[in-house]
């Protein structure tokens, strides 16, 4: 079973406790549903700011990631989808945390 099914889960949390609980549950689900290493689909939404898009893409440099960006109908937002082989659920969570710290206003799905 692909770990991509969890890409639709909303990751951005308001408090540290909720965030830790969420990541703990995500890690458990990923271990239960996938064999690692595994291909994982990350999906992020940001405003149409090229610097933000570039920053997200740079986090996955040199990993063999397949990156696809799609602008919203009005061009206000951009969806960035990234397919990449990840070594473990911990590495998946590290990427989500890195993006949320480095890209202001990002929505992780």
C-alpha positions in Angstrom: 0.0 0.0 0.0 1.4 3.4 -0.9 2.2 6.0 1.7 0.8 8.6 -0.7 -2.7 8.2 0.8 -1.5 10.3 3.7 -0.5 13.2 1.6 -4.1 14.5 1.8 -3.9 14.9 5.6 -3.6 18.4 6.8 -0.3 18.8 8.6 -0.1 22.4 9.8 -0.9 22.5 13.5 -1.6 25.4 15.8 0.2 24.3 19.0 3.4 22.3 19.7 1.5 19.6 21.6 -1.0 19.0 18.8 1.9 19.0 16.3 3.9 16.4 18.3 0.8 14.3 18.6 0.0 14.6 14.9 3.5 13.7 13.8 3.5 10.7 16.2 0.3 9.4 14.7 1.5 10.0 11.2 4.7 8.1 11.9 2.7 5.1 13.2 0.4 5.2 10.2 3.3 5.3 7.7 5.1 2.4 9.4 1.8 0.4 9.4 1.0 1.0 5.7 4.3 1.0 3.9 7.6 -0.8 3.5 10.6 1.5 3.8 12.3 3.0 1.8 9.1 4.0 0.0 8.0 6.6 -2.6 6.1 9.4 -0.9 4.0 12.2 -2.3 4.5 15.5 -0.6 2.0 18.3 -1.5 2.3 21.9 -0.5 0.3 25.0 -1.2 1.8 28.5 -1.1 1.0 31.9 -2.5 2.3 32.5 -6.0 5.7 33.7 -4.7 8.6 32.3 -6.7 10.9 32.5 -3.7 8.6 30.2 -1.7 8.3 27.8 -4.5 12.1 27.7 -5.0 12.6 27.2 -1.3 10.3 24.2 -1.2 12.0 22.7 -4.3 15.5 23.3 -2.8 14.7 21.2 0.2 14.4 18.2 -2.2 17.5 19.0 -4.3 19.7 16.0 -5.1 17.2 13.5 -3.9 15.9 12.4 -7.4 12.5 14.0 -6.7 9.9 14.6 -9.4 8.5 18.0 -8.8 5.3 19.4 -10.4 3.8 22.9 -9.8 0.3 24.0 -10.7 -1.1 27.5 -10.3 -4.6 28.0 -9.1 -7.3 29.2 -11.5 -6.8 32.9 -10.5 -3.0 32.5 -10.1 -3.1 33.4 -6.4 -1.7 30.1 -5.2 0.6 27.3 -6.4 0.4 23.7 -5.5 3.8 22.0 -5.4 3.7 18.2 -5.6 6.9 16.2 -5.0 7.3 12.5 -5.5 10.5 11.2 -3.9 11.8 8.0 -2.3 12.1 8.5 1.4 14.1 6.2 3.7 11.7 6.2 6.7 8.7 7.9 8.2 11.1 9.9 10.4 12.7 11.4 7.2 9.2 12.2 5.9 8.3 14.1 9.1 11.7 15.9 9.0 10.9 17.3 5.6 7.5 18.5 6.6 9.0 20.2 9.7 11.8 21.7 7.7 9.3 23.2 5.1 7.0 24.5 7.8 9.9 26.3 9.5 11.5 27.7 6.3 8.5 28.7 4.2 6.2 31.2 5.8 2.5 30.5 5.2 2.9 27.1 3.6 0.0 24.7 3.8 1.1 21.0 3.9 -1.2 18.3 2.7 
